[in-house]
């Protein structure tokens, strides 16, 4: 199956919010984390991550802050905001309902996830 | 950072057309990402050249990234919508309410236009300033028309000096705006063909008489309506994210407004004037695009 290539469209916001809910992360770390946790399914063009992150930031769902590393390099860490957490909870419910409904159709014998 | 990477980042920066502050943040982030990626790839045993090639392939095409960045940042807030459409709205109001005949109202609008433009120009040139900037070109046109009324002989002396100077100033403003984004130049120039169209409808020679004043009274509501149409266009323009939609909107709006001008001045749309003016108008909207390509190639 062709993996998801474009992080700007579709459900990318939900995935990014889910990752940032657990800890603040910087761009490169998010790419690696998504790849590892999806077992390689979410491999996409890495440059498209930043428009997606900035779109979430402009919507007030996440907040980016620069942090200076001991070696002098700078990284921009993204934190989920209260508004982002509310949005994530709402989307999580919708996704879980959707998965349950799809599973009931694909595997009629199962009673849920 | 190698030349390839520098060119890669420069290509994104140039095509994303961001405000300076946003540009600094996103370009620093992309640079930091590339450094992390290179470090890991070189650590895995690749040579610097191989790592650079792999890193750029993983990042994706500059055009695609720049387009997505543009779309993430291009949509203006409702405050920006209000600010950007305000000059067209005010100008339209002058004619709809027939305030154009009162020097006080005209002066207030002109001072407001000049002051707002100066404020926006010296505060980061946000998208909303460009519609205002278009109207600051108007006094230049008005002064040019007033020079036609100088005593006989003087016009012939002054006009050959004034018009090249005015044209030089206009080109300079257009170049400065185009360096930011050619679409902003088109946005700025949008009202000019409409103003010139109405001026020609009122007086084809550019000289004003009692008869042209009567025509101005007659046309005033339609002139106002054409500027209200521009205000609506700009409001939608600021809210749109996609660039192709913005270009289509400007083309459609100029078609509508030009139809209004030609229909009310000639009484018909099917004549030779309309397609001629339309080609000039669309050409005028696209001139900044050609200028931008020329500036980039330099």
Interface residues (C-beta under 8 A of the other chain):
Chain A: X8 X26 X27 X28 X31 X45 X46 X47 X48 X50 X51 X52 X54 X55 X58 X64 X73 X74 X75 X76
Chain B: X12 X25 X26 X28 X29 X30 X32 X33 X35 X36 X37 X58 X59 X60 X61 X64 X65 X68 X69 X71 X72 X73
